[in-house]
Amino acid sequence: MAKSATLMVWSTPPYRGFLSPTEASLRPARQRDALRPDQSSPSGPRRSSGTVQTAAEIAACHRLDVLTDHAFAEWMLSDRWAGIRWVDLPLEEREAYLSTPWDLPFAPESVAEMGDRMKRGIEAVSERAEGDIVVVSHMDPIQAGRLALLDLPPERFLVDRPSHAEIVSLARETVWHERERWTPSLRSESFPPPTV
C-alpha cells in the first residue's frame, strides 16, 4: 500500500525561450526526491492531453507507464462549458464559480462529489501500489481531492488552491496529511496561461 501520494496540477506545453512548466517543476522535485513514484502515474483521460503529457514526462523519468483513470478526470462542469469562451458563459455562472463553486445548482457534479471521486481513485490506486504514487489532473479535481483526503469541507475550495503546475505531496499514516507543496517560480507573459 502506498504511503504517499503526490498530486500535480498539469502543466502546459513548452513555451518559446524557456523550460516547459513540467521541466521546471521536475528539476527541483528530482533534486528533493519529491516526485519519486514507485508506481505508474495515473492521469485523468477526459480532455486530458495536458494531463497525460505531464504524467508521461514524470513517468518517463522513472521508466514507468502512465495509467489513465476516469476518477482523475476534469470536473464534469467542464462538459457544460465545453467549447465556450469564459467571457461568453452566462455572467451568473461565472460569478457563482468564482464566489461559491461548492454550491452550483447548474453543475452536473458538485465539488464534494468530485472530491469523493478523486479520493476513491487515489485510495484505490494507493491500495494496489507497492510504493508512492503520482496523480496528475486539473486544478479543480486536484483541489477537491486534496480537500476530501484531508477531510476538509468543500467550502474551503477557494482556500489554498494549488496553482498551475503546483505539486502537493500528501502522506498517510492512519489518516492523510499534507506533507509538502511546491510551486514553480516560472513567471512570464505566457505563463501561467490567462484564466479569462
C-alpha positions as CSV (number, residue, x, y, z in Angstrom):
1,M,0.0,0.0,0.0
2,A,1.3,3.5,-0.9
3,K,2.1,5.7,2.0
4,S,2.2,8.9,0.0
5,A,0.5,10.5,-3.0
6,T,1.9,13.4,-4.9
7,L,-0.8,15.4,-6.7
8,M,0.2,17.7,-9.5
9,V,-1.8,20.2,-11.5
10,W,-1.0,19.5,-15.1
11,S,1.3,21.9,-17.0
12,T,1.1,23.3,-20.5
13,P,3.3,22.5,-23.4
14,P,6.7,24.3,-23.6
15,Y,6.8,28.0,-24.3
16,R,9.4,29.6,-26.6
17,G,12.5,30.7,-24.8
18,F,12.3,28.8,-21.5
19,L,11.7,25.4,-20.0
20,S,8.3,23.9,-20.0
21,P,6.5,24.2,-16.7
22,T,6.7,20.5,-16.3
23,E,10.5,20.5,-16.7
24,A,10.7,23.5,-14.3
25,S,8.5,21.6,-11.9
26,L,10.5,18.4,-12.1
27,R,14.0,19.8,-11.8
28,P,13.7,20.9,-8.1
29,A,11.4,17.9,-7.5
30,R,14.1,15.5,-8.7
31,Q,16.7,17.2,-6.6
32,R,14.4,16.9,-3.5
33,D,13.1,13.5,-4.4
34,A,9.5,14.9,-4.1
35,L,8.5,13.1,-7.2
36,R,9.7,9.6,-6.8
37,P,6.9,7.3,-7.7
38,D,7.2,3.6,-7.4
39,Q,4.0,3.1,-9.4
40,S,2.8,4.4,-12.7
41,S,1.4,7.9,-12.8
42,P,-2.4,7.9,-13.1
43,S,-3.9,10.7,-15.0
44,G,-7.4,11.8,-16.0
45,P,-8.4,10.7,-19.5
46,R,-11.2,13.1,-20.4
47,R,-9.9,16.1,-22.4
48,S,-6.6,15.2,-20.9
49,S,-3.8,15.7,-23.4
50,G,-2.2,18.1,-21.0
51,T,-2.6,15.8,-18.0
52,V,-1.4,12.7,-20.0
53,Q,1.6,14.6,-21.4
54,T,2.6,15.9,-17.9
55,A,2.1,12.4,-16.4
56,A,4.1,10.9,-19.3
57,E,7.1,13.2,-18.6
58,I,7.0,12.3,-14.9
59,A,6.7,8.6,-15.7
60,A,9.5,8.6,-18.3
61,C,11.9,10.0,-15.6
62,H,11.2,6.8,-13.6
63,R,10.8,4.4,-16.5
64,L,7.1,3.8,-15.7
65,D,3.9,3.6,-17.8
66,V,1.1,6.1,-17.5
67,L,-2.2,4.7,-16.3
68,T,-5.4,6.7,-17.1
69,D,-8.4,6.6,-14.8
70,H,-11.7,8.3,-15.1
71,A,-11.5,9.0,-11.3
72,F,-8.9,11.7,-12.1
73,A,-10.9,13.4,-15.0
74,E,-11.7,17.1,-15.1
75,W,-14.7,18.4,-13.2
76,M,-17.9,17.4,-15.0
77,L,-18.8,21.1,-15.0
78,S,-16.3,21.4,-17.9
79,D,-18.7,19.4,-20.1
80,R,-21.4,22.1,-19.6
81,W,-18.9,24.8,-20.6
82,A,-17.1,22.9,-23.4
83,G,-16.3,25.0,-26.4
84,I,-17.5,28.2,-24.8
85,R,-15.1,31.0,-24.0
86,W,-15.1,32.2,-20.4
87,V,-16.4,35.7,-21.3
88,D,-19.3,34.1,-23.2
89,L,-20.5,32.0,-20.3
90,P,-23.6,33.3,-18.5
91,L,-22.5,36.0,-16.1
92,E,-24.4,34.3,-13.2
93,E,-22.4,31.1,-13.8
94,R,-19.0,32.8,-13.9
95,E,-19.8,34.8,-10.7
96,A,-21.0,31.7,-8.9
97,Y,-17.9,29.7,-9.9
98,L,-15.7,32.5,-8.6
99,S,-17.5,33.0,-5.4
100,T,-19.3,29.8,-4.3
101,P,-18.1,26.9,-6.5
102,W,-19.2,24.4,-3.9
103,D,-22.8,25.5,-4.5
104,L,-23.5,25.4,-8.2
105,P,-27.0,24.2,-8.9
106,F,-26.3,24.1,-12.6
107,A,-23.2,21.8,-12.2
108,P,-23.7,18.1,-13.1
109,E,-21.2,17.3,-10.3
110,S,-20.7,19.1,-7.0
111,V,-17.3,19.9,-5.5
112,A,-18.0,17.3,-2.8
113,E,-18.8,14.6,-5.4
114,M,-15.7,15.5,-7.4
115,G,-13.6,15.3,-4.2
116,D,-15.1,11.9,-3.3
117,R,-14.4,10.6,-6.9
118,M,-10.8,11.7,-6.6
119,K,-10.4,10.4,-3.1
120,R,-11.8,7.0,-4.1
121,G,-9.5,6.9,-7.1
122,I,-6.4,7.9,-5.2
123,E,-7.1,5.4,-2.4
124,A,-7.8,2.6,-4.9
125,V,-4.5,3.2,-6.7
126,S,-2.6,3.5,-3.5
127,E,-4.1,0.2,-2.2
128,R,-2.6,-1.6,-5.2
129,A,0.7,0.3,-5.2
130,E,3.8,-1.1,-3.6
131,G,5.3,2.4,-3.5
132,D,4.4,6.0,-3.8
133,I,2.0,7.3,-6.5
134,V,1.8,10.5,-8.6
135,V,-1.6,11.7,-9.8
136,V,-1.8,14.4,-12.4
137,S,-5.1,16.2,-13.1
138,H,-6.6,19.6,-13.5
139,M,-6.6,22.3,-10.8
140,D,-10.2,21.8,-9.7
141,P,-10.1,18.0,-9.3
142,I,-6.7,18.2,-7.5
143,Q,-8.1,20.7,-5.0
144,A,-11.3,18.8,-4.5
145,G,-9.4,15.5,-4.0
146,R,-7.0,17.3,-1.6
147,L,-9.9,18.5,0.5
148,A,-11.5,15.1,0.5
149,L,-8.3,13.3,1.5
150,L,-7.6,15.8,4.3
151,D,-11.3,15.6,5.5
152,L,-11.8,19.4,4.9
153,P,-15.2,20.8,3.8
154,P,-15.9,21.7,0.2
155,E,-16.5,25.3,1.3
156,R,-12.7,25.6,1.6
157,F,-12.4,25.0,-2.2
158,L,-11.1,28.5,-2.9
159,V,-8.7,28.5,0.1
160,D,-5.1,27.4,-0.5
161,R,-5.9,26.2,-4.0
162,P,-3.0,24.7,-5.9
163,S,-1.9,26.8,-8.8
164,H,-0.9,25.8,-12.4
165,A,1.9,23.1,-12.3
166,E,2.0,23.0,-8.5
167,I,2.9,19.9,-6.7
168,V,1.1,18.8,-3.5
169,S,2.6,15.9,-1.5
170,L,0.4,14.0,0.9
171,A,1.3,11.2,3.2
172,R,-0.8,8.6,5.0
173,E,-0.2,7.0,8.3
174,T,-3.6,6.5,9.8
175,V,-5.0,9.5,8.0
176,W,-3.8,11.6,5.1
177,H,-2.0,14.8,5.9
178,E,-0.3,17.4,3.7
179,R,3.5,16.9,3.7
180,E,4.8,19.5,1.3
181,R,3.9,21.8,-1.5
182,W,6.0,23.3,-4.3
183,T,5.0,25.9,-6.9
184,P,7.3,26.6,-9.8
185,S,8.7,30.2,-9.8
186,L,8.4,30.4,-13.5
187,R,6.6,33.6,-14.5
188,S,6.4,35.4,-17.8
189,E,3.8,37.0,-20.1
190,S,2.9,33.5,-21.4
191,F,2.9,31.6,-18.1
192,P,0.8,30.9,-16.3
193,P,-1.8,30.9,-19.1
194,P,-4.5,33.5,-18.7
195,T,-7.6,32.4,-16.8
196,V,-10.0,34.7,-18.6
